Amino acid sequence: MISAAAALRTASSTSDRSPWRKSSIICPAKHGCAGFRSAAGVPAPGVHHVPVKCSPYAANRPLRCGDMDHISAPPAAVLTAFGAAAPVVPLPGGQGTARRCGALVLKPVAFTAETRWRAGVLCHLVDGDGFRVARPVSAADGAWSAGGWEAWRWLPGAADPYRPDEVIRAGAAFHAAVAGLPRPRFLAVRNDPWARAERLAFGDTDTDTDTDADSDGAAGIVGESGSALLKPLLAARRPVTTPAQLVHGDLLGNVLFAPDAPPAIIDWAVYWRPAAWAAAVVAVDAVCWWEEGAPLLERWSGLPEWRQMLLRALVFRIAAHTEPLTGAQESAYARTAELVLGTADGPGAGRSG
């Protein structure tokens, strides 16, 4: 059996580090947006391609042109609580709600228990040789949030979705650093679209034994085309035995590269799953939207139960949509599904659990 470390070394020796391929895209909504061209084109009319998040699934729905114009800035009391006196500047990407204030990044709290837990971990986590992390900033009263906002130290660097191999390696270093931490209790009650999609992907649903029920249940959200995409992916799942641990489930747009510094991990999307699944999410994202293909999947095939992780990663991405899939999204997912279903089982496959 090939170890995860050996798989990392093998993939590292064969990866192709591609530079940014930034290009202007004519925004269908005529807002004059520019971004980063993916092989699938613009996933939906007016979706921003920015080097911070993979826009088709970074939020409950894609961030559309002009969305950031309608999001309120943090109130003065919040700025005072965090000592943020600099001008407030919107940051692109993600859900479009983050604001930079000098050396700080402020964003709304989505789930208080998760905010407190994440800040408590990252304020003590030691940067490793292969990664650094953004540090939380407490409010004047010592709390990790104020007025519904949380604050983090701004880090220099830019995300580059054309460097998935380096993102996977940075994620592996981060996951090794947090591997010994226990499962946080808030994960049992979190109920956002991503949490529900993740549970579906791993069969943690009441309809786990019924593939048709699983995919049909998602059809009302992702549409009939999404349901049709999910059925063969769900049917191809087999039990996995790779141990779960804390992972970052949205790495591709949340690893910043800067000269003379290790990659920076930001916006930790917390999940309790095998580390190989987090790598598979990166691979699926890169294949769907950033011009990667079978060679990327093959480079990381030494990771434990790789095909099973890819299947779960793609189900996760498709099922997380809260609107019916667009034609471009359906096409990108279908192309990726064909590659994933054709991937050979990796180490550890076929074991019952």
C-alpha positions in Angstrom: 0.0 0.0 0.0 1.3 3.5 -0.9 1.4 5.9 2.0 -0.1 9.4 1.7 3.4 10.8 2.1 4.7 8.7 -0.8 1.7 9.9 -2.9 2.6 13.5 -2.0 6.2 13.0 -3.1 5.2 11.3 -6.4 2.7 14.0 -7.3 5.2 16.7 -6.4 7.8 15.3 -8.8 5.4 15.3 -11.7 3.3 18.5 -11.3 3.3 21.3 -13.7 3.3 24.7 -12.1 1.3 27.0 -14.4 1.4 30.8 -14.1 -1.6 33.0 -13.8 -3.6 33.1 -17.0 -5.6 36.2 -16.3 -7.8 37.5 -19.0 -10.6 40.0 -19.4 -14.0 38.4 -19.7 -16.9 40.3 -21.1 -19.5 40.2 -18.3 -22.9 39.0 -19.6 -24.5 41.3 -17.1 -22.6 44.3 -18.6 -21.0 45.3 -15.3 -17.5 45.3 -16.9 -16.1 42.5 -14.6 -12.7 40.9 -15.3 -11.4 37.7 -13.9 -9.7 34.4 -14.7 -10.9 32.3 -17.6 -11.7 28.7 -16.9 -12.0 26.0 -19.5 -15.8 25.9 -19.0 -16.1 29.6 -19.5 -18.2 31.7 -17.2 -20.2 29.2 -15.1 -23.3 31.5 -15.0 -24.2 34.9 -16.3 -22.4 37.5 -14.3 -20.5 35.2 -12.1 -17.2 36.7 -10.9 -14.0 34.7 -11.5 -11.7 36.0 -8.9 -8.5 34.6 -7.4 -10.0 34.2 -4.0 -12.8 31.6 -4.3 -14.0 29.2 -7.0 -17.2 31.2 -7.6 -19.6 28.5 -8.8 -19.9 27.0 -5.3 -18.1 29.4 -2.9 -21.4 30.7 -1.6 -25.0 29.4 -1.2 -25.2 30.6 -4.7 -22.7 32.1 -7.1 -21.7 35.7 -6.5 -23.1 37.8 -9.2 -22.0 41.1 -10.6 -23.0 44.0 -8.4 -23.8 41.9 -5.4 -21.0 43.5 -3.3 -22.6 46.9 -4.0 -25.6 45.9 -1.8 -23.8 44.4 1.2 -23.5 46.6 4.2 -20.1 47.5 5.6 -19.3 46.7 9.2 -20.8 49.5 11.4 -18.7 52.0 13.3 -19.1 50.1 16.6 -17.6 47.0 15.1 -14.6 48.9 13.7 -14.1 50.4 17.1 -14.3 47.1 18.8 -11.6 45.6 16.7 -9.5 48.8 16.5 -10.0 49.1 12.8 -9.6 52.7 11.8 -8.4 52.4 8.2 -10.9 52.9 5.3 -13.1 49.9 4.7 -12.4 48.2 1.3 -14.6 45.4 -0.1 -12.7 42.2 -0.9 -13.8 40.1 -3.9 -14.5 36.4 -3.8 -16.4 34.1 -1.5 -19.8 35.4 -0.6 -18.6 39.0 -1.2 -19.1 40.0 2.4 -15.4 40.4 3.5 -14.0 43.8 4.1 -10.3 44.9 4.5 -9.5 47.6 7.1 -5.8 48.2 7.0 -4.1 45.2 8.6 -7.5 43.5 9.4 -10.0 41.5 7.4 -13.6 41.7 8.8 -16.4 39.4 7.7 -19.8 38.5 9.1 -20.1 35.6 11.5 -22.0 32.7 9.9 -22.1 30.4 12.8 -21.0 31.7 16.2 -19.9 28.3 17.6 -17.7 27.7 14.6 -16.2 31.2 14.7 -15.2 30.8 18.4 -13.8 27.3 17.9 -11.8 28.2 14.7 -10.3 31.3 16.3 -9.4 29.4 19.4 -7.5 26.8 17.4 -5.8 29.1 14.9 -4.6 31.6 17.5 -2.4 28.8 19.0 -1.5 26.8 15.9 2.2 27.0 15.0 2.9 27.7 11.3 4.6 24.7 9.7 7.3 24.5 7.0 4.7 24.1 4.3 2.0 26.6 5.4 1.1 29.6 7.4 -2.3 30.7 8.7 -4.2 33.9 9.1 -4.5 34.7 12.8 -7.8 35.8 14.5 -8.1 39.1 16.2 -10.2 39.5 19.3 -12.4 42.4 20.1 -11.7 44.9 22.8 -13.7 42.7 25.3 -11.6 39.6 24.4 -14.4 37.9 22.4 -13.8 36.5 19.0 -16.7 38.4 17.5 -18.4 41.8 17.9 -21.7 42.9 16.5 -22.0 39.9 14.3 -18.5 40.3 12.8 -15.2 38.5 13.2 -11.7 39.8 12.4 -8.5 38.3 11.0 -5.0 39.5 10.3 -4.7 40.3 6.6 -2.0 38.3 4.8 -0.2 39.2 1.6 -0.5 36.9 -1.3 -2.9 35.8 -4.0 -4.8 32.6 -4.6 -3.9 30.8 -7.8 -6.4 28.1 -8.9 -3.9 27.1 -11.7 -1.6 25.7 -9.0 -3.7 22.8 -7.6 -0.7 20.5 -6.8 0.8 23.2 -4.6 -2.6 23.8 -3.0 -2.9 20.1 -2.2 0.6 20.0 -0.7 -0.1 23.1 1.4 -3.3 21.5 2.6 -1.5 18.2 3.5 0.9 20.2 5.7 -2.0 22.0 7.4 -3.9 18.8 7.9 -0.9 17.1 9.4 -0.7 20.0 11.9 -4.3 19.7 13.0 -4.6 15.9 12.8 -4.5 15.3 16.5 -7.3 17.6 17.4 -10.7 16.2 18.4 -13.9 16.6 16.4 -15.7 19.8 17.4 -19.2 19.5 18.6 -20.7 22.2 16.4 -20.3 20.0 13.3 -23.1 17.8 14.6 -25.6 20.7 14.4 -24.3 22.7 11.5 -27.0 22.7 8.8 -25.9 24.9 5.9 -26.0 23.8 2.2 -22.4 22.6 2.3 -22.9 20.5 5.5 -26.0 18.9 4.0 -24.1 18.2 0.7 -21.1 16.7 2.6 -23.4 14.4 4.6 -25.1 13.3 1.4 -21.6 12.6 -0.2 -20.6 10.4 2.6 -24.0 8.7 3.1 -24.8 10.3 6.4 -28.4 10.7 5.5 -31.6 8.8 6.3 -31.8 7.8 2.6 -28.2 6.5 2.5 -29.3 3.0 1.2 -31.4 4.5 -1.6 -29.4 6.1 -4.3 -32.6 7.2 -6.2 -34.0 8.8 -3.1 -30.7 10.6 -2.4 -30.4 12.1 -5.9 -34.1 12.7 -6.3 -34.1 14.6 -3.0 -31.5 17.0 -4.4 -33.3 17.4 -7.7 -35.5 20.2 -6.3 -32.5 22.3 -5.7 -30.0 21.3 -8.5 -32.7 20.5 -11.0 -33.3 17.3 -12.9 -29.9 17.6 -14.7 -28.2 17.7 -11.3 -30.1 14.7 -10.1 -29.1 12.8 -13.2 -25.4 13.6 -12.6 -25.6 12.5 -8.9 -27.2 9.1 -9.5 -24.1 7.3 -11.0 -21.8 9.0 -8.6 -23.8 7.9 -5.6 -24.2 4.4 -7.0 -20.4 4.1 -7.4 -19.7 4.8 -3.7 -18.2 2.1 -1.6 -17.5 2.0 2.1 -14.3 3.8 3.1 -12.1 3.2 6.1 -9.6 6.0 5.9 -9.7 7.8 9.3 -11.5 11.1 9.5 -9.8 14.2 10.9 -10.1 17.9 10.8 -9.7 19.2 7.2 -10.2 22.3 5.2 -13.0 21.5 2.6 -12.5 24.5 0.3 -8.8 24.9 -0.3 -8.3 25.9 -4.0 -9.4 29.5 -3.6 -8.2 29.8 0.0 -4.4 29.2 -0.3 -2.5 32.4 -0.9 0.9 32.4 -2.6 3.5 35.2 -1.9 7.2 35.4 -2.7 9.5 34.2 0.0 6.7 32.8 2.2 5.0 29.5 2.7 1.5 29.2 1.3 -1.1 30.8 3.5 -4.3 29.0 4.5 -7.3 31.3 5.0 -11.0 30.9 5.5 -10.9 27.5 7.0 -14.1 25.6 6.0 -14.1 23.0 8.8 -15.0 19.4 8.1 -14.4 16.0 9.8 -13.4 13.8 6.9 -10.3 12.0 5.5 -7.6 14.3 4.4 -7.6 12.7 1.0 -11.2 13.9 0.5 -10.0 17.5 1.0 -7.4 16.9 -1.7 -10.1 15.4 -3.9 -12.2 18.6 -3.5 -9.2 20.6 -4.8 -8.8 18.2 -7.7 -12.5 18.3 -8.7 -12.6 22.1 -8.5 -9.5 22.4 -10.7 -10.9 20.0 -13.3 -14.4 21.6 -13.3 -13.3 25.2 -13.6 -9.6 25.6 -14.1 -8.5 23.7 -17.2 -7.1 20.6 -15.4 -7.9 17.0 -16.5 -7.1 13.4 -16.0 -3.3 14.0 -15.4 -4.1 15.9 -12.2 -6.3 13.0 -11.0 -3.6 10.5 -11.9 -0.8 12.4 -10.1 -2.7 12.0 -6.8 -3.9 8.5 -7.3 -1.6 7.3 -4.5 -3.8 8.9 -1.9 -5.9 6.5 0.1 -9.2 5.4 -1.5 -8.7 8.1 -4.1 -11.6 7.2 -6.5 -14.0 7.1 -3.6 -12.8 10.5 -2.3 -13.2 11.9 -5.8 -16.7 10.6 -6.0 -17.6 12.1 -2.7 -15.9 15.4 -3.6 -17.9 15.8 -6.8 -21.2 14.8 -5.1 -20.4 17.4 -2.5 -19.9 20.2 -5.0 -23.0 19.4 -7.1 -25.3 18.9 -4.1 -24.2 22.1 -2.4 -25.9 24.3 -5.1 -29.0 26.0 -4.0 -30.2 26.9 -7.5 -30.8 24.6 -10.5 -27.6 24.1 -12.5 -26.9 26.3 -15.5 -26.0 24.7 -18.8 -22.3 25.6 -18.3 -22.2 24.1 -14.8 -24.0 20.9 -16.0 -21.4 20.5 -18.8 -18.4 21.1 -16.5 -19.8 18.6 -13.9 -20.6 16.0 -16.5 -17.1 16.2 -18.0 -15.6 15.9 -14.5 -17.9 13.0 -13.6 -16.8 11.0 -16.7 -13.2 11.4 -15.6 -13.9 10.6 -11.9 -16.0 7.5 -12.8 -13.1 6.3 -15.0 -10.5 6.7 -12.3 -9.0 3.5 -11.0 -9.4 2.6 -7.4 -6.4 3.7 -5.3 -4.7 2.2 -2.2 -7.2 0.8 0.3 -10.1 0.6 -2.1 -12.5 -2.3 -1.8 -12.1 -2.7 2.0 -15.4 -2.9 3.9 -15.9 -0.7 6.9 
